[in-house]
Amino acid sequence: TAKEFGLNNATGELTVTSDIPEAGNIRVNTSVIDMSEGSWTGRYFREYPVTVTAIPNPGYRFKGWSDGSTDATIEIQINGGVTVNAVFDKE
């Protein structure tokens, strides 16, 4: 529970979207998220950063995130609601 880890109960939503849903999946912390629907939303504690990694499918490459980062793995601090978009391209 949050109390056991010294966290308050404040949570926020993380929404991950993809411009080409079939181009790849996203790993959020340790869970691989199926992006076939084009977006996914989960709730996380605000005090704990979330690691998000883009995983391109064969035939695609990861170009970057909507915030301008081109690293496949980014760390996000959840403050209220956060949305990031993974940008993929055909190889």
ZALUMKOL-554175 format. One line per 2 residues: number of its first residue (from 1); their letters; for each residue x, y, z of N, C-alpha, C. Coordinates in pm, whole numbers, m for minus. Last residue first. Layout:
! ZALUMKOL-554175
NUM) a) X,Y,Z,X,Y,Z,X,Y,Z  ...
END
This chain:
! ZALUMKOL-554175
91) ek) 1003,199,m4157,1145,196,m4195,1159,201,m4345  752,429,m4056,789,306,m4128,937,315,m4164
89) df) 757,565,m3726,764,585,m3869,796,449,m3932  607,704,m3426,674,598,m3501,672,632,m3649
87) va) 587,870,m3132,586,892,m3277,671,785,m3342  381,868,m2856,495,803,m2919,482,819,m3069
85) nv) 282,1122,m2641,254,1056,m2767,384,999,m2824  154,1163,m2315,269,1159,m2405,230,1080,m2529
83) tv) m5,1346,m2064,m22,1269,m2187,106,1278,m2268  m100,1362,m1727,9,1376,m1823,m24,1290,m1944
81) gg) m260,1519,m1458,m274,1436,m1576,m163,1466,m1675  m88,1550,m1170,m223,1564,m1223,m239,1467,m1339
79) ni) 205,1472,m1248,151,1587,m1175,11,1612,m1229  440,1234,m1262,296,1251,m1278,250,1365,m1188
77) qi) 729,1245,m1445,674,1276,m1313,526,1305,m1332  883,1005,m1641,778,1105,m1633,734,1122,m1488
75) ei) 1155,923,m1843,1099,918,m1708,1002,1034,m1694  1192,727,m2142,1184,855,m2071,1126,831,m1932
73) ta) 1345,558,m2403,1300,550,m2264,1304,687,m2200  1429,645,m2650,1319,548,m2645,1261,538,m2504
71) dt) 1487,988,m2706,1526,867,m2633,1406,773,m2627  1401,1221,m2807,1418,1113,m2904,1468,985,m2838
69) sg) 1168,1465,m2697,1273,1369,m2664,1279,1260,m2770  944,1613,m2756,1067,1643,m2829,1181,1548,m2800
67) ds) 708,1537,m2651,778,1644,m2580,911,1680,m2645  626,1322,m2802,563,1452,m2831,632,1567,m2759
65) wg) 921,1131,m2883,802,1159,m2803,750,1297,m2835  1042,952,m3178,1052,1038,m3060,918,1052,m2989
63) kf) 1064,740,m3359,1120,871,m3393,1135,962,m3272  1119,400,m3399,1071,502,m3307,1141,633,m3339
61) ry) 1025,224,m3693,1127,278,m3604,1064,385,m3516  913,m86,m3839,892,49,m3790,1011,94,m3707
59) gp) 971,m346,m3895,928,m263,m4006,901,m118,m3968  864,m483,m3586,943,m497,m3708,884,m414,m3822
57) np) 766,m222,m3351,747,m351,m3414,837,m361,m3536  935,m42,m3088,884,m52,m3225,868,m198,m3270
55) ia) 860,61,m2788,913,m63,m2844,857,m78,m2985  932,315,m2556,870,281,m2684,940,158,m2742
53) tv) 881,335,m2209,972,295,m2317,892,260,m2442  876,511,m1909,800,477,m2028,899,449,m2142
51) tv) 859,519,m1564,947,498,m1678,864,445,m1794  749,762,m1336,711,647,m1418,807,639,m1536
49) py) 829,866,m1000,836,881,m1146,804,750,m1217  618,925,m735,707,824,m790,712,837,m942
47) er) 427,1097,m648,561,1111,m591,664,1016,m653  184,1028,m762,252,1149,m808,396,1158,m761
45) fy) 111,698,m861,139,791,m753,220,909,m806  m109,652,m1145,18,632,m1074,31,734,m962
43) rg) m329,498,m1372,m311,587,m1257,m185,549,m1182  m347,499,m1735,m331,433,m1606,m311,538,m1498
41) tw) m453,453,m2069,m446,540,m1952,m435,457,m1825  m377,448,m2416,m392,373,m2291,m377,472,m2176
39) sg) m442,431,m2771,m411,501,m2646,m437,410,m2527  m463,257,m2987,m414,392,m3010,m384,472,m2885
37) es) m522,m6,m2971,m637,86,m2966,m594,231,m2987  m271,m124,m2965,m354,m143,m3085,m478,m53,m3087
35) md) m81,m123,m2766,m125,7,m2818,m216,m5,m2939  m38,m290,m2475,m83,m310,m2613,m141,m179,m2663
33) iv) 234,m244,m2266,98,m201,m2297,70,m225,m2445  417,m422,m2037,408,m386,m2179,262,m363,m2212
31) st) 535,m316,m1723,424,m374,m1799,427,m327,m1944  720,m182,m1571,754,m319,m1612,646,m386,m1697
29) nv) 679,130,m1682,751,62,m1574,785,m79,m1622  536,56,m1972,519,151,m1862,569,80,m1737
27) ri) 617,18,m2303,636,m41,m2171,625,72,m2069  422,2,m2591,484,87,m2492,499,10,m2363
25) ng) 458,m109,m2933,396,m111,m2801,475,m19,m2709  397,m25,m3282,473,m73,m3167,392,m72,m3040
23) ae) 236,27,m3501,381,43,m3515,460,m10,m3397  m35,38,m3479,23,m91,m3513,176,m88,m3520
21) pi) m86,315,m3424,m104,213,m3321,m38,78,m3353  70,586,m3482,47,468,m3565,35,349,m3469
19) ds) 77,761,m3269,26,812,m3396,m3,699,m3494  m30,677,m2946,61,647,m3057,m3,695,m3185
17) tv) m28,771,m2598,m91,757,m2728,15,725,m2832  m88,740,m2259,11,719,m2365,m67,699,m2494
15) tl) m154,911,m1967,m212,863,m2092,m100,856,m2195  m170,892,m1630,m75,893,m1740,m149,835,m1860
13) eg) m318,1067,m1361,m333,982,m1479,m218,1003,m1577  m221,1047,m1016,m251,1121,m1138,m258,1023,m1253
11) ta) m268,1054,m659,m237,988,m786,m270,1081,m901  m197,1060,m323,m218,1143,m441,m175,1068,m567
9) nn) m159,935,m80,m248,870,m176,m273,952,m302  192,944,m7,55,982,21,m32,919,m87
7) lg) 427,687,81,365,774,m19,230,822,32  563,491,224,581,631,262,525,729,161
5) fe) 499,235,171,611,291,96,635,439,126  275,197,330,393,112,352,517,167,283
3) ka) 93,370,207,145,402,340,272,324,371  26,237,m29,98,364,m34,163,396,99
1) t) 83,m119,0,0,0,0,87,124,0
END
